[in-house]
């Protein structure tokens, strides 16, 4: 049991030591963490000898010990009461946006509204839309694409929809029935 641990330790100790000393300003701290890594390997007993990649395991333990040490050194401020309370609602903004959609959809042209309603809301394929409206498939695809672009522009303008860095809806301003167009 100890032979496989000692072989792995002898093969990787110097590299582990350089890694820890590179990330810590104190050689003593690095040596202490190195000792913790060794002790953890010894405590795993036979389990260590069955590892496919002892080097990777040793480095993962060293990284975790390093992270724990660095976290313990940073002062941690207590959370304010507002963080302790769960949010009032845990809904996806895109779900809430459905309240704005019917009114904005009603402001689109009849052709745009029909394309969006049939394909996006009722699940009709663009091929079926083309057949139903007597259009080519390319014409139906183009109509749906243009309708979606106009709907998006209208939602952005009318409901002040905002997007995050990934393009997902992050927030919007709800419209009331008293709001004017735009």
N, C-alpha and C positions, 0 to 999 in steps of 0.2 A: 504494500500500500504506500508506504512512505517513499519507496524508490521512484515511483512515477511522479510524485509531487516534487521530490528533490531534483529529478531530471529536468522537469519543466521549469522549476524555479531557477536552476543554474543556467538554463538556456535563455531565460527572459528577464532575470533580475536586473541586469545592467540597463537594459532598454526601459524597463518599468521605472527605474530610478531616474534616468534622464527625463522621461516623460513627466514625472512628478516634480522634479526640480525645475523643469522648464515652466511649469504652471504655478509654482509657489516661490515666494521670495526667500523663504527660509529652508535651508537644507535640513534642519532638524525636523520641521513639519513634514518634509518629503520623506525623510527616513521613517518617521512615525507612521505615515500612511503606508509606506512600503511594508512595514512590519504587520500592519493590519491586514494587508492583502495576503501576506504569507499565512497568517493565522487563520484567515477565512478559508484558504486552500486546505490547510491541515484539518480544519473542522469538517470539511466535506468528506473526508476519508475516502472510501472506495468510489464515491461519486466522482471525485476528481479524475480518477484513472479511467473512467468511461467517457470522458469528454472527447468530442471529435476534434476540438481546437482549443487546447489548454491556453495558448497565448491569447486568443480572443477573450476567453473567460477571465484571465488575469487582468487584461486591460480594462474590461468592463467593470470588474470589481474596483480597480484603481480609479477609474473615472467616477464611479458612484461615490467612492470615499472622498475624492477630491471635491465633488459637487457638494456633498454633505458638509465638509469642512468650510468651504467658501460660503455656503448659505448661513452657517452658524455664525460667521463673522460679520454679516451685514445686519445692521440694526433693523428690527422689524417694528413698524408702527402698528398700533391696534387699528382695526377696521372701524370706521364710523358706523353708527346705528343704521344708516341707510343701506349699507352693504350687507348688514346682517339680516335684513328683511328680504324675503323673496319678492321678485317683481310682481306687481299687481296682476299682470296678464303675461302669459308666456305664449303668445301667438306669433306666427310668422307674418311679417308685414304683407306678404303677398296674399295671405288669406284675408286680411283686413281690407286690402285693396278692392276686393270683390264688391264692397259697398259703393265704390266710385265707378265701377265698370259699367253698370247698366245705363247710367246717365250719359257717360262719355260715348258709349256704343251708340246710343240714340242720336248723338250729334253727328255721326258719320253719315256719308251718303248711303243710299239704299243698297247700292252694289257692294260697298265695303262691308256694311252691316250684314248682308246676306252671306258673303264669303266667310266672314269671321264666325257668324252664328252656325253655319252649316259645318264648316271644317273644324274650327277650334272648340266650339261649345257642344256641338252635337256629334262630333267624331266622324263626319263624312270624309272619305278620302278625296284627295284632289282629283283623282281620276273620275270618281263618281260625280264630283262637282262639275267637271268639264262636260260629262255626258248630260247632266241635268240642265246645264245652262247652254248647251250647244256650242261649247268652246273646245279648242284643242287643249291637250294636256298642258302644253307650254303656256297657253293663254290663261288657263285656270291657275297654274302655279304663280304666274306673274300677278294675277289679280289678288290672290291670297297674300302674296309677299307685300304688295303695295298697300293692301288694306291693313296688314299688321303694322307696317311702318307708320301709316297715318294714325292708327289707334295708339301706338306707342307715343308718337309726338303729341297727340291730344291728351293722353294721360299725364305726360310730363308737364304740359302747359296747364291743363285744367285742375289736376289734382296735386301738382307740384311733387311728382314722384322723383325720388332720388335713388341712385344706384351706388353700390359699394364698388370696391376695386375689381371685383370679379364679375361685375355686370348684373348682380342680383339686386332686386328691390330691397332697399334698406329702410325706407320710410316714405311717407307721403302725408299730404294735408287733406283730410276728408272734406268733401264738399257737401253743403247742405242744399236742400231743394230751392232755397232762396237765392243761392249764388247765381250770378249771371254767367253766361258763356265766357270762358277765357279768364 
